[in-house]
Amino acid sequence: MTKPGWRFLIAMMWCVAATTPLHAQSPVDSLKTFSDFPSLKLDRLFAGEIFTERGALMNFPNGISGQTCFFVPASAETTAARLQTWDPSPHAELKVYGFRFLKSPADLEDFRGLSFQSGQHPVRWLMDKIVTTTDSKSELNLTRAEAQALAACTGRRADPANAATCWTKLLLDRATQFQRNALTGIPPYELPGPTAVPVEQLRAMLLEQASITHEFAPILQAIGLLGTKPAPNFTPVWYWTFFEADHHGAVALGAVYKLQVGDHYQLADVEYYVSNSYQTAVTLYEVWPMESGGTPGALVWRGDYFAAPMLAFTKGAERIAYGALMLQDIKKEVRCFQDSLKGKQ
């Protein structure tokens, strides 16, 4: 779609969203209007079952998506608040090596927990890619200026402490730019391959999902993700995370936005920087109040969108298998979140 076409589609979505009653439908009926779930068995949701659907193939060659629906035994307000501030690192099965929320403005102290001292292969892999980065070549998502600064900082020394110090400087600079300028402060990736702009990739994926973009127009408009200026004083929760992605260590910077829309909540978790394995991602949540047996609870729909260069080379059964693995990981994360609201680790 051409850029003028994008602007027309966005304008139409906002006009429709502005005239749609916020309480016109039940949560389940509302979910059916935009999601890929043909039906939902409430008794199975209340029992803790997690429903998943693989997203449709995209025209954007590097994109993949999936949808999840689940119930948690907590109010919609509590659930939305916990989604915005949830720390996955205590759950060993999620393979998160480090996680921390950032202050505003962020500083070096915020990244104190980042360490490459572990002997685990994914951690060693990332450290190796950091110290072997040169002025013009890297397997990590960097600008050319970042590659030059990183190469000068590490001196190609395989020292975990020094690598963490050098990498922290890069992360802090990107986090600071985002806190100051939001989506317009996201530098492109100029290495390792063709230049990629994360915010353009996010827009490309979301605009292929017209019903979802329409549903989430309130928060997407407030963020400025679809080409508008962000709402003033709409502040997210910022974080960094060090985790395993496709058997490799990866570091991401993210921001989680939360917006109340009528009697329910919308959230958007934007990974505006990812060091490797994929380039960017956004997770959308819609959280409705729903009682189970007279006890307050919340019905949650989750949509995940990932952009990764390797996806352009996956077709047919291979792409289906990749989507299935993605949903398996998401389902594991959702289960850990459910357990955390039940008082388990």
N, C-alpha and C positions, 0 to 999 in steps of 0.2 A: 504494500500500500504506500502511496506517495505521502510525503509529509503533509500537504494540504488535506489529503484524505484522512490522515490521522487526526488533524485538528477538527475536522468536521465530525468524525466519529466521537471524539472526546466531548465536544460541545453537546452533541445529541444525548450522550450518556448522562451528562450532568443535568441537562434539562429534565430528562425523565426521572432521574434520581430525586431532583428537587420537588417533584410533584407526587412522588410515591408515598402513601401513608406509611408511617413507621410501625403501626400496629395492625396492619391490614390482614396479616396471616399468622397462623401458628408457626412456631419455630420449624417444625418438620415441613410444613407446606412451603415456607419461605426457602428452606434449604433446597427443596426439589426444583424451585424455579431457576436456580443458577448452577447447581452442582450436577455431577455425573451419576449420582446415586438414584437408580430408578425407584427404589423403595427402601424403607428402613424398618427394622423390627425393634420396636422400643423395648420389649422385654429383654432382648439380647443385648441391647445397648446398656440398659440398666444393670445387667448382670456383668458388665465389664468388657463385652466384646468390642473389638476395634474393626470398623469397616474400612476397606481401602478400594480405590479404583485407580487404574493406570490412566494417565491423561492421554488425550488424543495426540496424534502426530502433528508436529508443527511445521509450518513453512519455513520458520527460522531454523536453519539446519543444526545449530548448536544447542537447541533447547529441548528440555524434557520436563514433564510435570507429573504430579500425582496428587490424589485427594484422599483425605482421611476423615472419618467421622467417629466421635466417641463421646462418652458421658463421664462426668466426674461428680462425686458426691460433695460438691461445695457450691456456694452461690455463684452466680455469673460474675458478680463484682470481685469476689475472692479469686475465682479462677482466672479472670483477666489479669488481675494484679500479679498472680503467681506466674502466669505465662510470661509477663514482661520482665520478671526478675528471677526467673528460674536458673539455677546453677546446675548443669548436668554433670559436673566433674565428680561428685561422690559416687556415681554409678559406673563401676568398673567396666561393665559390659558395653558401655558407649565409647570406650577408648578415648577419653578426653584427658590429655596430659596436663592441661592448665586452663583456667578460666578465671576472669576477673572483670568486674565492672570498672569503668573509667570515671574519673571526676571530670568536672568542667571548670576550667580547662584541664585537659589531661597533662600528666607530667611523667617523668621517668619512673617515679615510685610506683605508678600504676602497673608497670610491666615487670616488677621485681620478681614475680613468680615464674617468669619465662626461663626455662633451663634446658640445655642440650646435654646434660650430664648422663642421661639414661643410656644404657647399652642396648635398648630395644632398636630393632632394625629401622622402623619408620622414623624414629628420632635421629638416628645416625644418618639416614638418607637425606633428611632436610638439612642437617648441619653440613653435610658434604656438598650439597648444591649451593649453600650460602658461601662457603669458603672457596669454591671453584668458579664462582661468578667472576667474569672479567669485565673490562670496560665496555665490551660490545657483545658479549655472549653470556646467556644464563638460561637455565631450565625453569626459572621462577618468573612469576608475573611482576615485571618491573618496568619503569621508564628507563631510558638510557642514562639519564642523570643519576637515578638510583643505583643502577648497576655500577657506574663509575665510582660513586661514593662508597658502595659496599665493598668493591674490590680494593679500594684504597684503605678502607678501615680494617678489613680482615688480613690483608697482606698474604692471603692464601695460606694462613696458619690454621691447622686443624686443632684449634684450642676452643673447647666448648664455651668457656666463660667469655672469651673475646668474641666468639660468634654471636652469643646472646646479646652482648653489649652493642655490637654493630647492627644487629637485626632490630633491637629495641629502638635505636635512633630512627630507623626507617619507619617502623610502625608508629612511633610517636608523631613523626612529621605528617603521615597520612591521617592519623586520628585528629590532629590539630586542624588540618585543612578541612576535614569534614565537619568538625564542630563549629568552625567559623563560617563555612560556606554551604553546608548541607550537600545536596546532590551535585551542585555546580563545583564543589571542591574535590571531586573524585578524579585523580589523574588517570590517563589511559595506560594500558599495558602496551609497551613498545617491544618488549621481549617476552617470550622467546620467538614468537612468530609474527604474523601480521598485526598491526595495531588494532587493539580492541578497546572499546569504551564501555565499561560496565553499565552505566546508566542507560545507554542506548540498547544494550542487550536486555535489560529488565523491561524496558518499554516494549521492545519487539515481542517478547514472550507474552506479556500481559494483554497487549492489544489484539493478539490472536484469540483471546478468550473473552469474547464480547460480553457474555452474560455475567462472567465473574468480575470483569472490569466495571460493568454497570453496578453490580451489587456492592463493590468496594469503592465506588466513586467518592464517598465522604472522606475516607482516610487517604486514598491515593491523591485526591485533590489537596488535602491538608499537607501532605508530605511534599508535593510538587513533583511527584514521580511521572506524571503525564504531561509535563511541559508547562505547568503553571507555576507561579511563585508560591512557595510554601506558606502556610498560615503562620502569622506572627505568634511567637511564644509557644509554638507546638514543639515541645522538647522531648526527645526520646530518652531511653536508657541506653548508654553506650557500653560496649564490652569488647574484649579480645578473647580468643579461644585458640588453644593448641590441641590438635586432635589428629586422629588417623583418618585419611581419606584415600581410598583405593590402595591400601597397604603402604601409603607414604605419609610421613608427618606433614601437616599443613597448619598454617596460622591464618586466622581470619579476624577481621575487624567488622563489627556489626552495630546496628542501632535498632532498638525495638520501640515502635510507636504504638500508642494505645489511644483509642477514641471512643467515647460513649455515643451511641447512635440510638436515640429513643430509649427503649428498655433493654438494649443489648450492647455488646461491645465489639469493636473491630480492632485487630492488631496487625502490624506489619513488621516482620523481622527482616531487615535488609542487610545482607552481607556485602558491604560496599568494597571490601578488599579481601581477596583470597590469594594466598601465596602460590598455590599450584593445585594440580588435579582437576580443578574447575575454575571458572573465572568470576562468577558472581551467582547470587541466589537470593530469592525472597520467599518468605513463608508468610502466608496470610491466614488469619484466624477470624472466625466469627463465633461469638459466645452468647448464647441465649439462656435466659433463666428457664428451668424446667424441673418440676417436682417429680420425685420418685417415692411412692408410698407416703406422701405427705411431707417428705423431707426435701428441703431446697437442694437443687442440683443445677448442673449446667450442661447443655448440649453444645458440643464444639465441632465446627467444621474447620478443617485445615487444608490449605492448598500449598504445595511446594513447587517451586520453579527453579531449575538449575540450568546454567549455561556452561558448556564445556566443549572445547575444540574437537575432542575425540569423537563426540557424538555425531559429527558430520560424516564420519566414516562407518557408522554402525547402521545396518539395515536389517529388515526382516526379523528373524528369530533372535539375532544378536541384540537388536535394540529392545525387543520384548524382554529378553533376559535381563538386560541392564535396568529396565524399568522395574522389573520384579525385585531385583536386589535393592534398588532404591527404596521401594515401598517396605521391604523387610526391615531395613535400617530405620525408617521413619516409624514403623509400628513398634519397634523396640524402644525408641525414644519416647513415644506416646505412653507406652506401658510404664516406663520409669516415672514419667510425670504423674500418671494416675496413682502410682504407688506413693509418690511423695505427698500427695494430697490425702492419702489414707493414713499418713503417719509413718509409712515405711521409708526406708532410705531411698 
